[in-house]
Amino acid sequence: MTDSKILIIDNDISSCRTMERAIQQEGYQAIIATNEPDAVSLLIKEMFYLVFLGLETDNNDPLINIKSFSPSVPIIMLAHQGTIEKAIDALKKGAMDYMTKPVNPEKLKNILKTLSASHKNKLSSTQDYNYILGETPAIIEINRLIEKVAATNATVLITGESGTGKEVAAMSIHRASQRCNNPFVTVNCVALPEQLLESELFGHEKGAFTGAFTKRQGRFELAHTGTVFLDEIGDMPLTMQAKLLRILQEKSFERVGGTETLNIDVRVIAATNKNLSDAVMNGMFREDLYYRLNVIHIHLPPLRERKEDIPLLVSHFLDKLSHTYQAKKVSGEAMRLLYNYCWPGNIREMQNIIERAVIISQDLEILPVHLPPELQKSSAATVEPIIRLPDEGISLVEVEKQLIIMALQKSKGNQTKAAQLLGITRSALLYRTQKYGIPLIT
Ligand SMILES: Nc1ncnc2c1ncn2[C@@H]1O[C@H](COP(=O)(O)OP(=O)(O)OP(=O)(O)O)[C@@H](O)[C@H]1O
């Protein structure tokens, strides 16, 4: 079971064995990796409940490396008296906690008990919002869709601007599916040059090209019985698109330089922030592949189109950060700035801004001064008077009606754009048009 595996990464084998015994006594399975490459290949293949990371493996920041392969796994640093400062630094980079060596088995067991209790709490609180955190109608609908598609093996295409949570959605589908205890393997199609991407996806045989000293399994093979998440699919080179199409159609492939045909059972979820139908028209994306991928389409709206979720997301991030830093709350004025901002980097940007604010505020409260200048600017722009107040006064209802009509005219009747111009959701716009009897066709 996924939840029962704990990975120990440390080159101090006798310490690993002590930890292994304590872990087993608590009913978990311990897996030991004595070097970073072994650890990475385990992290690609399996999902772990927890990782212990010894600082002796520290050459090119293994913490960051592990987080890139397994972003959500909690990591506990193992530190010597002399390396405690480094361990504290690791906490700032996202490690959950640290233990000093020699490891005290009782302390280790306590950590496992605390984690298990907080895991149970987390599970009961995540049930409130199911998969994607949010209460706006669009997110409720997406969560329903995630639940439905999770029960199938259908290919899913997830679209949305950068930072809207496409990977979170893909992972949610995997976790809610029958494949949840099998691998979830991510490939970022834009991060790798074409030749490397091919070997990364399909693996290679020994001697397939200069530098291929050993046989290597590709991500599809590693994901057998699980899910492959192809991020930034819109940037996949055309030659690779043809090979991907074959995998989707025939569920088979050959390693680079190999003749043996391998059959695999994987579910494919792809994501892009590009407009794939435009790419098809421009000849940059294969039409047949587009239809193959687009069996189920999930579109994640940008944060500015679901502003009502902003306070909920802010408190979610504050809550998460309170495990590492002192618990803080956001002042009313700062919340207003957060609400008014247009969030071009979406939820990722919000997460960074809240983390920065939590770190720099000395107080228990986050104030406007702790937010970056662009948020203050956006607020100044929104308060700039755009409507003149006549001497005889004007009713607010009338102002709202006029603004809605202006937004619909400006967007040439496009409801999504009009809602964007007003900083409200499309359903909030439709509600208001109905309330005031404003016709939708302008
Ligand atoms: N609904 C959500 N609740 C909490 N955190 C979220 C949510 N959606 C996204 N995030 C967080 O926002 C960040 C960006 O999410 P993610 O990587 O899934 O976005 P993306 O759309 O795949 O971005 P990109 O296109 O740049 O790859 C992550 O740190 C993720 O944990």
The ligand as a Tripos MOL2 file, in Angstrom:
@<TRIPOS>MOLECULE
LIG
   31    33     1     0     0
SMALL
NO_CHARGES

@<TRIPOS>ATOM
      1 N1         -6.7630   24.2560   -5.7760 N.pl3     1 LIG1
      2 C1         -5.5620   24.3510   -5.2420 C.ar      1 LIG1
      3 N2         -5.4110   24.3530   -3.9120 N.ar      1 LIG1
      4 C2         -4.2140   24.5150   -3.3500 C.ar      1 LIG1
      5 N3         -3.0680   24.6810   -4.0280 N.ar      1 LIG1
      6 C3         -3.1480   24.6770   -5.3480 C.ar      1 LIG1
      7 C4         -4.3880   24.5120   -6.0390 C.ar      1 LIG1
      8 N4         -4.1600   24.5610   -7.3560 N.ar      1 LIG1
      9 C5         -2.8290   24.7670   -7.4870 C.ar      1 LIG1
     10 N5         -2.2280   24.8360   -6.2850 N.ar      1 LIG1
     11 C6         -0.7960   25.0730   -6.0420 C.3       1 LIG1
     12 O1         -0.3620   26.0360   -6.9930 O.3       1 LIG1
     13 C7          0.8810   25.6790   -7.5710 C.3       1 LIG1
     14 C8          0.7210   25.5310   -9.0730 C.3       1 LIG1
     15 O2         -0.0800   24.3990   -9.3680 O.3       1 LIG1
     16 P1          0.2490   23.4390  -10.5980 P.3       1 LIG1
     17 O3          1.7110   23.1610  -10.7130 O.co2     1 LIG1
     18 O4         -0.6940   22.2880  -10.5370 O.co2     1 LIG1
     19 O5         -0.1670   24.4350  -11.8040 O.3       1 LIG1
     20 P2         -0.0360   24.2080  -13.3560 P.3       1 LIG1
     21 O6         -1.2780   24.7470  -13.9590 O.co2     1 LIG1
     22 O7          0.2920   22.7650  -13.6330 O.co2     1 LIG1
     23 O8          1.1950   25.1510  -13.7070 O.3       1 LIG1
     24 P3          2.1510   25.0960  -15.0120 P.3       1 LIG1
     25 O9          1.2820   25.2930  -16.2180 O.co2     1 LIG1
     26 O10         3.0520   26.2690  -14.7890 O.co2     1 LIG1
     27 O11         2.8420   23.7710  -14.9780 O.co2     1 LIG1
     28 C9          1.3060   24.3850   -6.8880 C.3       1 LIG1
     29 O12         2.2000   24.6950   -5.8610 O.3       1 LIG1
     30 C10         0.0190   23.8200   -6.3220 C.3       1 LIG1
     31 O13         0.2490   23.0680   -5.1590 O.3       1 LIG1
@<TRIPOS>BOND
     1     1     2 1
     2     2     3 ar
     3     2     7 ar
     4     3     4 ar
     5     4     5 ar
     6     5     6 ar
     7     6     7 ar
     8     6    10 ar
     9     7     8 ar
    10     8     9 ar
    11     9    10 ar
    12    10    11 1
    13    11    12 1
    14    11    30 1
    15    12    13 1
    16    13    14 1
    17    13    28 1
    18    14    15 1
    19    15    16 1
    20    16    17 2
    21    16    18 1
    22    16    19 1
    23    19    20 1
    24    20    21 2
    25    20    22 1
    26    20    23 1
    27    23    24 1
    28    24    25 2
    29    24    26 1
    30    24    27 1
    31    28    29 1
    32    28    30 1
    33    30    31 1
@<TRIPOS>SUBSTRUCTURE
     1 LIG1         1 GROUP 0 **** ****
